Amino acid sequence: MQITKNSIQTAAGPSEWFTGAVYIDAVAAPAAGSRLSANSVHFTPAARTAWHTHPNGQTIYVTEGAGLCQRRGGPIEAIRPGDRVFFEPGEEHWHGAAPDRFMTHVAMLEVDDDGNSATWGEHVTDEEYATAPA
C-alpha cells in the first residue's frame, strides 16, 4: 500500500491542448508498474479540449456541471453528472463544458508502453463547437 499526500498544485491546462480556461488536478499517475493516469479536469463555460486520441482509450466520468463531447464524424453529445463516456483506442474526439456551464470530469486512461497518454491535434473551431445542441 502506498499513500501519497496531495502536494501537487492545480495546473492550468496547456493552451496547445485546450481552448478556454481549464484546470487540472492529478488523481493518479503511472508509477511502479501501474499504467493508470487519472485527472480531475475543470472546464470553464465553453472551454474544451483540442481534437485528440489515446493509445489505449479513455473514460471520462462527469462529476459536475454540463458538458459536451464528440467523436470525429459523429454528433455532439450532451453529458451530465454521472454520465460515463468511453473513447475507443485511437478514436479522435474532444470534450468540454457547455457554452453557459462549468463542467468537471475525471479523465482515466492507461498510458502506452512508452508512457504516452495522448496524441493532440488541431483545436476544435468555434464553428464546430457552435453546432452543439442547445
Short mmCIF file of the C-alpha atoms (twelve columns), coordinates in Angstrom:
data_MODEL
# 
_entry.id   MODEL 
# 
loop_
_atom_site.group_PDB 
_atom_site.id 
_atom_site.type_symbol 
_atom_site.label_atom_id 
_atom_site.label_alt_id 
_atom_site.label_comp_id 
_atom_site.label_asym_id 
_atom_site.label_seq_id 
_atom_site.Cartn_x 
_atom_site.Cartn_y 
_atom_site.Cartn_z 
_atom_site.pdbx_PDB_model_num 
ATOM 1   C CA . MET A 1   0.000   0.000  0.000   1 
ATOM 2   C CA . GLN A 2   1.193   3.500  -0.805  1 
ATOM 3   C CA . ILE A 3   -0.434  6.718  0.390   1 
ATOM 4   C CA . THR A 4   0.517   9.858  -1.490  1 
ATOM 5   C CA . LYS A 5   -0.303  13.070 0.309   1 
ATOM 6   C CA . ASN A 6   -1.546  15.768 -2.020  1 
ATOM 7   C CA . SER A 7   1.398   18.009 -2.838  1 
ATOM 8   C CA . ILE A 8   0.645   18.760 -6.472  1 
ATOM 9   C CA . GLN A 9   -0.766  22.183 -7.244  1 
ATOM 10  C CA . THR A 10  -3.739  22.645 -9.544  1 
ATOM 11  C CA . ALA A 11  -2.301  23.173 -13.027 1 
ATOM 12  C CA . ALA A 12  -3.657  25.311 -15.814 1 
ATOM 13  C CA . GLY A 13  -4.419  23.258 -18.916 1 
ATOM 14  C CA . PRO A 14  -1.858  23.956 -21.673 1 
ATOM 15  C CA . SER A 15  -3.145  26.190 -24.471 1 
ATOM 16  C CA . GLU A 16  -1.829  23.655 -27.008 1 
ATOM 17  C CA . TRP A 17  -4.371  21.141 -25.682 1 
ATOM 18  C CA . PHE A 18  -7.315  23.347 -24.647 1 
ATOM 19  C CA . THR A 19  -9.437  26.280 -25.774 1 
ATOM 20  C CA . GLY A 20  -10.530 28.451 -22.842 1 
ATOM 21  C CA . ALA A 21  -9.638  28.195 -19.172 1 
ATOM 22  C CA . VAL A 22  -9.162  24.621 -17.951 1 
ATOM 23  C CA . TYR A 23  -7.655  23.451 -14.659 1 
ATOM 24  C CA . ILE A 24  -6.255  20.006 -13.870 1 
ATOM 25  C CA . ASP A 25  -5.865  18.203 -10.543 1 
ATOM 26  C CA . ALA A 26  -3.844  14.968 -10.607 1 
ATOM 27  C CA . VAL A 27  -5.593  11.906 -9.175  1 
ATOM 28  C CA . ALA A 28  -3.290  9.062  -10.253 1 
ATOM 29  C CA . ALA A 29  -0.029  8.944  -12.186 1 
ATOM 30  C CA . PRO A 30  1.700   5.923  -13.752 1 
ATOM 31  C CA . ALA A 31  4.283   4.504  -11.338 1 
ATOM 32  C CA . ALA A 32  5.681   1.223  -10.024 1 
ATOM 33  C CA . GLY A 33  4.123   -0.968 -12.705 1 
ATOM 34  C CA . SER A 34  0.795   0.868  -12.914 1 
ATOM 35  C CA . ARG A 35  -0.130  2.435  -16.262 1 
ATOM 36  C CA . LEU A 36  -3.127  4.303  -14.826 1 
ATOM 37  C CA . SER A 37  -3.392  8.060  -15.309 1 
ATOM 38  C CA . ALA A 38  -6.366  9.940  -13.857 1 
ATOM 39  C CA . ASN A 39  -7.079  13.650 -13.556 1 
ATOM 40  C CA . SER A 40  -9.958  15.773 -12.360 1 
ATOM 41  C CA . VAL A 41  -10.390 18.322 -15.132 1 
ATOM 42  C CA . HIS A 42  -12.317 21.551 -14.529 1 
ATOM 43  C CA . PHE A 43  -13.639 23.386 -17.607 1 
ATOM 44  C CA . THR A 44  -14.993 26.946 -17.526 1 
ATOM 45  C CA . PRO A 45  -18.017 27.649 -19.775 1 
ATOM 46  C CA . ALA A 46  -17.254 26.875 -23.448 1 
ATOM 47  C CA . ALA A 47  -13.746 25.582 -22.621 1 
ATOM 48  C CA . ARG A 48  -12.830 22.368 -24.400 1 
ATOM 49  C CA . THR A 49  -10.035 20.055 -25.452 1 
ATOM 50  C CA . ALA A 50  -8.460  20.044 -28.874 1 
ATOM 51  C CA . TRP A 51  -9.106  17.018 -31.069 1 
ATOM 52  C CA . HIS A 52  -7.045  14.130 -29.715 1 
ATOM 53  C CA . THR A 53  -6.682  10.359 -29.426 1 
ATOM 54  C CA . HIS A 54  -5.490  7.960  -26.710 1 
ATOM 55  C CA . PRO A 55  -3.455  4.832  -27.488 1 
ATOM 56  C CA . ASN A 56  -5.440  2.703  -25.007 1 
ATOM 57  C CA . GLY A 57  -8.720  4.624  -24.989 1 
ATOM 58  C CA . GLN A 58  -10.088 6.945  -22.322 1 
ATOM 59  C CA . THR A 59  -13.030 7.003  -19.934 1 
ATOM 60  C CA . ILE A 60  -14.393 10.290 -18.632 1 
ATOM 61  C CA . TYR A 61  -16.807 10.430 -15.689 1 
ATOM 62  C CA . VAL A 62  -18.726 13.689 -15.311 1 
ATOM 63  C CA . THR A 63  -18.924 14.866 -11.687 1 
ATOM 64  C CA . GLU A 64  -20.332 18.403 -12.006 1 
ATOM 65  C CA . GLY A 65  -21.988 20.773 -14.438 1 
ATOM 66  C CA . ALA A 66  -22.913 20.222 -18.058 1 
ATOM 67  C CA . GLY A 67  -20.608 19.231 -20.878 1 
ATOM 68  C CA . LEU A 68  -20.298 18.186 -24.474 1 
ATOM 69  C CA . CYS A 69  -18.307 15.537 -26.307 1 
ATOM 70  C CA . GLN A 70  -17.893 14.382 -29.877 1 
ATOM 71  C CA . ARG A 71  -16.037 11.739 -31.818 1 
ATOM 72  C CA . ARG A 72  -14.805 12.725 -35.269 1 
ATOM 73  C CA . GLY A 73  -17.697 12.446 -37.738 1 
ATOM 74  C CA . GLY A 74  -20.343 11.934 -35.039 1 
ATOM 75  C CA . PRO A 75  -22.889 14.253 -33.452 1 
ATOM 76  C CA . ILE A 76  -22.030 16.441 -30.465 1 
ATOM 77  C CA . GLU A 77  -23.491 14.788 -27.359 1 
ATOM 78  C CA . ALA A 78  -24.580 16.477 -24.117 1 
ATOM 79  C CA . ILE A 79  -23.154 14.935 -20.922 1 
ATOM 80  C CA . ARG A 80  -24.168 15.483 -17.285 1 
ATOM 81  C CA . PRO A 81  -23.101 14.347 -13.795 1 
ATOM 82  C CA . GLY A 82  -22.988 10.571 -13.536 1 
ATOM 83  C CA . ASP A 83  -22.508 10.072 -17.278 1 
ATOM 84  C CA . ARG A 84  -19.537 7.972  -18.387 1 
ATOM 85  C CA . VAL A 85  -18.056 8.214  -21.857 1 
ATOM 86  C CA . PHE A 86  -15.560 5.704  -23.254 1 
ATOM 87  C CA . PHE A 87  -13.499 6.773  -26.246 1 
ATOM 88  C CA . GLU A 88  -12.034 3.790  -28.110 1 
ATOM 89  C CA . PRO A 89  -8.259  3.468  -28.585 1 
ATOM 90  C CA . GLY A 90  -7.234  5.771  -31.434 1 
ATOM 91  C CA . GLU A 91  -10.710 7.354  -31.697 1 
ATOM 92  C CA . GLU A 92  -10.348 11.061 -32.475 1 
ATOM 93  C CA . HIS A 93  -12.547 13.112 -30.139 1 
ATOM 94  C CA . TRP A 94  -12.951 16.200 -27.957 1 
ATOM 95  C CA . HIS A 95  -14.813 17.039 -24.740 1 
ATOM 96  C CA . GLY A 96  -15.502 20.124 -22.666 1 
ATOM 97  C CA . ALA A 97  -18.028 22.378 -20.991 1 
ATOM 98  C CA . ALA A 98  -21.376 23.530 -22.357 1 
ATOM 99  C CA . PRO A 99  -21.446 27.162 -23.564 1 
ATOM 100 C CA . ASP A 100 -23.035 28.507 -20.382 1 
ATOM 101 C CA . ARG A 101 -21.985 25.968 -17.723 1 
ATOM 102 C CA . PHE A 102 -18.899 24.831 -15.882 1 
ATOM 103 C CA . MET A 103 -18.103 21.105 -16.150 1 
ATOM 104 C CA . THR A 104 -15.785 18.810 -14.224 1 
ATOM 105 C CA . HIS A 105 -14.932 15.259 -15.177 1 
ATOM 106 C CA . VAL A 106 -12.475 12.629 -14.053 1 
ATOM 107 C CA . ALA A 107 -10.403 11.500 -17.048 1 
ATOM 108 C CA . MET A 108 -8.993  7.960  -16.749 1 
ATOM 109 C CA . LEU A 109 -6.694  6.128  -19.120 1 
ATOM 110 C CA . GLU A 110 -3.730  3.799  -19.391 1 
ATOM 111 C CA . VAL A 111 -0.526  5.097  -20.928 1 
ATOM 112 C CA . ASP A 112 1.184   3.041  -23.624 1 
ATOM 113 C CA . ASP A 113 4.479   1.159  -23.223 1 
ATOM 114 C CA . ASP A 114 6.425   4.399  -23.800 1 
ATOM 115 C CA . GLY A 115 4.389   6.397  -21.261 1 
ATOM 116 C CA . ASN A 116 2.354   8.280  -23.880 1 
ATOM 117 C CA . SER A 117 -1.189  9.194  -22.877 1 
ATOM 118 C CA . ALA A 118 -2.475  11.166 -25.876 1 
ATOM 119 C CA . THR A 119 -1.761  12.465 -29.341 1 
ATOM 120 C CA . TRP A 120 -3.020  16.032 -29.729 1 
ATOM 121 C CA . GLY A 121 -4.412  17.522 -32.932 1 
ATOM 122 C CA . GLU A 122 -5.905  20.812 -34.007 1 
ATOM 123 C CA . HIS A 123 -8.224  22.904 -31.845 1 
ATOM 124 C CA . VAL A 124 -11.978 22.476 -32.144 1 
ATOM 125 C CA . THR A 125 -13.055 25.610 -34.002 1 
ATOM 126 C CA . ASP A 126 -15.735 27.964 -32.741 1 
ATOM 127 C CA . GLU A 127 -17.796 26.944 -35.783 1 
ATOM 128 C CA . GLU A 128 -17.519 23.238 -34.918 1 
ATOM 129 C CA . TYR A 129 -18.354 23.939 -31.266 1 
ATOM 130 C CA . ALA A 130 -21.339 26.144 -32.239 1 
ATOM 131 C CA . THR A 131 -23.126 23.128 -33.754 1 
ATOM 132 C CA . ALA A 132 -23.699 21.724 -30.220 1 
ATOM 133 C CA . PRO A 133 -27.292 21.034 -29.194 1 
ATOM 134 C CA . ALA A 134 -28.932 23.712 -27.024 1 
# 
